Every structure is written in structure tokens, then in C-alpha cells.
Amino acid sequence: MTYTLTRVEDALAAENARYPLGERQRVEDPMQQQVHRSVFTGKLEEVLNSTVNWGRKHSLWPYNFGLSCCYVEMTTAFTSPHDIARFGAEVIRASPRQADFMVIAGTCFMKMAPIIQQLYDQMLEPKWVISMGSCANSGGMYDIYSVVQGVDKFLPVDVYVAGCPPRPEAFLQGLQLLQDSIQEERRPLSWVVGDQGVYRAEMPSQREKHRDRRIQVTELRTPDGI
Amino acid sequence: MSVVNPELRATDPPDHRVGLLTERLRDQFGDQILCEQATLTGMPVFWVSRRALVEVLTVLRQLPEPFEMLFDLSAIDERLRSRRHGLPETDFTVFYQLLSVSGNRDVMLKVALSERDLSLPTVIPVYRNANWYEREVWDMFGIRFEGHPNLSRILMPPTWKGHPLRKDHHARATEVDPYSMTVESQETEQQALQFRPEDWGMQRQSDDTEFMFLNLGPNHPSAHGAFRIVLQLDGEEVIDCVPDIGYHHRGAEKMAERQSWHSFIPYTDRIDYVGGVMNNLPYVLAVEKLAGIKVTARIQTVRVMMSELFRITSHLLFLGTYLQDLGAMSPVFYAFTDRQKGYEVIEAITGFRMHPAWFRIGGLMQDLPKGWDRLVQGFVDWMPARLDEYERAMMDNSLVRDRTKHIAAFDTANALAWGVTGPNLRATGCNFDLRKQRPYSGYENFDFEVPLGNNGDVFDRGQLRIEEMRQSVKILQQCVNHMPEGDYKADHPLTTPPPRERMLEHIETLITHFLQVSWGPVLPANESLQMIEATKGINSYYLTSDGSTMSYRTRIRTPSFPHLQQIPELMRGGFVPDLIAHLGSIDFVMADVDR
């Protein structure tokens, strides 16, 4: 598997640096190198990494942040019929300092963008971003003077959830995709262990993964029945 | 394609009071009243001179049946408009729409401005809610209002260059360089948003205390979206506050100037984004007025049914968040469970949950599916018991009552002065519901009551919405029992999209169908306006057609904008928890404020 590496020191802001901060480079799995170095430490790190990642992905605390319509569907995912607690992500935090991930649920406005950036900066590592809905993904149907054409113009995004707005189920699927990607991550196990980089797995595109099955569909349900 | 009729059609219902009003204004102001414009807005439209504007407004406010409310104020960039025979020369037109609740009528005043001299006297001394509207006109068109206390940008960032609703301002984000943010520009933008009390005439300290300025929002759990309000505090007491909006401005009005009449419908869904197809209604009704389309009873009834379903889901969202803001965690879980039931019905009928964009010009997207009545009946049977439970568990709760009774209370006169409409107005005891006062889309055929409050406080605003849901359930039941038979598309050349069967007759019908689907329909040049009783108050669309496939100007008047403007007056002297309770009780979404 290939990874995207962001080094910690690169993420420190220099004057005139452009968002998203940090150099990203595609690299091979660092574990492979570890294995070559020593069989035992390699194994140990792998066990530790997957244990820590397992813990992280099952207790993701979302930041209580919403912009527009998508936030209503996101809230719907938090309430009883959809119950996000099944995935360990029900502990909504009102402060970015206590949150693990931020869902950009709604349109990213130019007036709001500097504020979103500040809130993101206030979150502590490890942190992730889910872009929810067409507006956050790409500007969507709002190609208009006041809207940033996709939140990834200034934030690093981990998962994109399609829809306008996405159904609560789609958001929950996005959350599970984030969990899958967290399971594959390689982060420093301590400030003295190994290379101090954050390795994010390049996860397979869902569109490509499901294409074969989706194009098999030849008959769509007619809309005149329920 | 239909033939564009250049003649303006006059409004039909003859109202003798209009004649009296015209006479009265002509007697008093003579040639200061430049002309009376015939439109399809359903109200008299007078062009007045700039000099006489404030006086005319003052007279209208003091008539025996006064125009108590400045319902809307905005402008039109007329520089590119070609079909406006017989109207005064103008580059920019500012219009003032007044509403009389006592007389149940409206009037519109228009003032012509030349590009070289874009200024007007402020009308805040006559209508205090003009404050934000004038700021919006300054922000969007660059028209100055002399005497305004703080004429600053309201929707766009303070660093913005240009005035977006001018015809020469770019519409698309992709017409200019892609957005990028640097560490430095982020800092500059944040600095520009910093609050300076002096700009708002506020003191930093009094004789015996230094005030604290608390910035609440634009991201705060109880601010219901991207809304910011800066509080001047003496301990827990709110001395004054300044709401700051514009963090949710999606440029819907500019968008309307580049989408076809048909393809703008999905954008209306996202104005009051919990109102769903209810938002389509004023728009399609206004377009149908322009096109002269009369729809069937079935279309009317289905539209009412879907709108009322959305009224219920919107009010449920209100109820859950209102009580959550007061500190009760569970209600939101109950309310969202019921919303889910509502969405099951909505999705089965329209195919989507929040923004179905299901109404069409001259009809609906499709007919009701087989078995719809069983689904709606299931929802109608489910709701009443739940509503009783909510009332018992929530509104009878002594803690809720203590937190909400007599908090942020205002009377009818105050509500009208600030442009407050909908349930918030009715909570003051004012019986003004457009579904009764000016029935549209066949509401006159339904049997329902208009619940009223007494005190106009946070409690009444909550209680009233539970009662409104009961009435909506009653309307749904009548829809199930008496759904008329008929077509789901009106028989009219401008019905969009046209019925497919008509396309298959010969090449001419095929071409017509193709043009109407690709270009969209061409609507006759005229102006029309439709108000409806939306979930949060009166929502109206004021459309100006220049005889093209797109709107020349679409003005969207939303109820939440004035509701937020009223906050400072209510909160002075209150406590921070009262402010939170009041924010919860207004029932606003930011898209309905900033559009």
C-alpha cells in the first residue's frame, strides 16, 4: 500500500505560507523498511500501531460544527433512528480542542473560510476532516461569488461524502471510511520512536471499487409506486 | 415558444381603496408622485421622487388603516433592462414594500436613481427595521443612505471589493482567480472581522464598571449555524448586543439572474433549508402569475399537502433544538424520530428528503405514487399522540416554564415595527396568517384554525408551534380524505417541462419541447410577487421579467432576516441565558437570513 506523508515540522506556519499547510509526498509503507531493519521491532511496531489505531478509530469525537443544510442531516445521524453511537462517535464536543475530527457540513463561504481555518488550527493532532456534501466537496451547485469552490482549497480533506445533502446513512458510511483509513495510518508512537511523520494511507476510490457492480444495474424502479 | 406579450397586464382584483389611496397621495404630493406602474404584484406601485420619499412613507404610516410594517426594501440595477415602457428614467431603482396588517393590503414605492448620484435619505426614523435593509442595499448595490447610523457591509466580508448585485459584478466564483488563503490573508480577514465597540456607538466602560465584550459565534452550538452576535456585558447582564450576519450568503438572488426560470427551483429549496418544497411554492406561484397559468385543484391540494408535511418536520426540528438550547437533551431525540417518519412519507412521494425541488412551473414533477394515501394516513395517525406527549413532557415542565415565561416578550406593535411575521407575530396575539387572510393555492377550502399566543414570550413561541403542528395534521387529514382527481400538469404552453406526450405529435411540437427543455420557457415582461405563510414567517418572491428565459431580478424576502434584527431591542437588560432561550425560540436558519 502507498501512503501520503506529512512531516510535523512542515505543518508549522511560515509567513506567507499557503493553506493547506505542510508538504505532502507519496511514499511506500514505512513498516516495510522497519521489517527490513529488524524482524522483531517491525512486528512490535505493527502490533502497537494497529492497537492504537483500533482505539482511535472507535472513539472519534466529532466537533460540533455546522454550516448549512448538511448539518441537519448530520444531526439526524446523531439521533436515535440512525444512532452514531454504534460507531463510537457520539461524543460531540463544542470546543475544537477536545475534538478529533471536524465535519465540514455545508457550504464553505469566503466570509467563513478564515474562521474555519482557525477552528481547524485549534484542533489537536491527531485530527481529521470529513467534507460532507457537494458544496464542501467542490462548491456544488453554488458556483457563485461568495462561495469557496471546495473546502480542500485550504483544508486537507480525508473523506468526501457526496450528496446535496447526503443522507444520514451516507454520512455514516463516510465515517466508516474514515475509520478504515485510520486503521491503516502510521503515526509516531512516541516523540522518540521512529520517524516523526504522519503517514496517511491512500485508500481506494469508492467509485472505482463499486463501478463494476453499479453498471450491472439495468432496471430502475419506476417512481409511480411506493 | 410562446409569444411574448409586450403589453403590461394590470392587476385584476379591483379594490376601491387603491383608488382612494392614489387620490390621497396625488392630492397631497402632486407631481412628486411620478406615476403608477401596472404590475402583477397585486398591489399599487407608485414611483415617487427622491425628495418626497420620507414624507410619503410618513403619511402612509399614519393613515387610518396604517401601513405598520416595512415588509421589504431592496433595489434593482435597471441599466440592462430593455422592456420598461412609460416608466421614469433610472439606472438603479430602490423599492419600499409596505404591509398593512389592519387593512390587509400592501403598497410599493419606487425611487429612480441615476448612476452619477446614488444616494437616498435613510427611512430609519419612520421604519426602524430599514436599518439592515439599507445596509444590504449598500452592500449589494453601492447605494448610499444619508443619515444612516452605520452604513457598513452586512452580507459580504468587510474586505470585499465591489457590489455583487450590480449587473457588472461577476456572478461565478470560477470567473475570477481560484480562491486561495495564505497565513497572512487569514490573519487580515480575521482582523477585519474584529469587533470595535466605537463603530456601534458603544462605551467600553461606564462610571462604575468596565464592560466585557463577548463574541458569541459565528460557530456556537446554540447559534443555529453561522451566526455571530457580540454581547456587551456587565456581569451576566446584556447591556447591548450587535448581531453580525453574512456568514451564510450564497448569492441566491444573483443565481436567479443566470438560471432559467425552471432551473432556479432547486435553489429555492435551499433558502429555508428545513422548509423543503414549501420554498418552491412562492416562487412557482409568482412565475405562474407572470405566465398566466391556472393550475388544477389536484395540483393545488398536493402542493398544500407537501408544504404542510414540511411545516411539521420544520416545527419538529424547532421543538427539538429549542428545548435543547434550554438544556433538555432528550426532546431532540424524540423530535428527530418523528421527523424520520415524516421523511419516509416525503421520500416515498418525492424521491428525496430535504430538498426535493418537486414543484414545477404549472404543476408538479410527477403525480402522487400509488399507495400515497396509506403512508400519509399512517403519519397522520402517528403524530397527535406524540404531540400530546410533547406538550405534557416539555411544555408543562415547570423548569421549562420558569425559563421561558415572560422572557424576551414583545407586543404586536413592536413586532410589526420590526417586520416580525409568522408564528412569532401570532405569539403576540395578532391574528395574521396568510393562509386565512390571503388564501393561496386553495387554502380557502381547508378547515383549520390559526393558533394565537398572548404574551409574545419564549414560551408562547414554543407552545404555538405545537398547536400549529396539530392544525397541519388536520390539513393533511383533509388532503387524504378529499384529494381531487385531475392532471398533475396544467394545460398551458408555458408549463415546464411540457407534457411529454405532446412532443410526439410532429416536428413542430418536438422543436417546441426541445427549446423549452434546453433554453427554458420565455416569460412575458412584467413584475409579479407572491407571499406565502412559510414555516418561519412570510416568505415572498418578487420577480422582474424582462421577457427572457431568465429572471432580470429576483428579490427573495425571508422572514428570519428581520427576526434577527429585532434581537438587540429585546435583549437589552436581559441575561445571557435569556438570550440563548430567545435564539432558540425565534426559529431561524441562517440560509433564510443571508440567502
Interface residues (C-beta under 8 A of the other chain):
Chain A: A13 A14 E15 N16 A17 R18 Y19 L21 N64 F65 G66 L67 S68 C69 Y71 V72 E73 T75 T76 T79 S80 P81 A94 T107 F109 M110 K111 M112 A113 P114 I115 Q117 Q118 L119 G139 M141 Y142 D143 I144 Y145 S146 V147 V148 Q149 K153 F154 C164 P165 R167 P223 D224 G225 I226
Chain B: L155 M156 P157 P164 H169 H170 A171 R172 A173 T174 V176 P178 Y179 S180 M181 T182 V183 E184 S185 Q186 E189 Q190 L193 P218 N219 P221 G225 A226 G246 Y247 H248 H249 R250 G251 K254 M255 P266 Y267 R270 Y273 V274 L317 V332 F333 F336 T337 R339 Q340 A348 I349 G351 R353 M354 H355 Q366 D367 P369 K370 G371 W372 L375 M590 A591
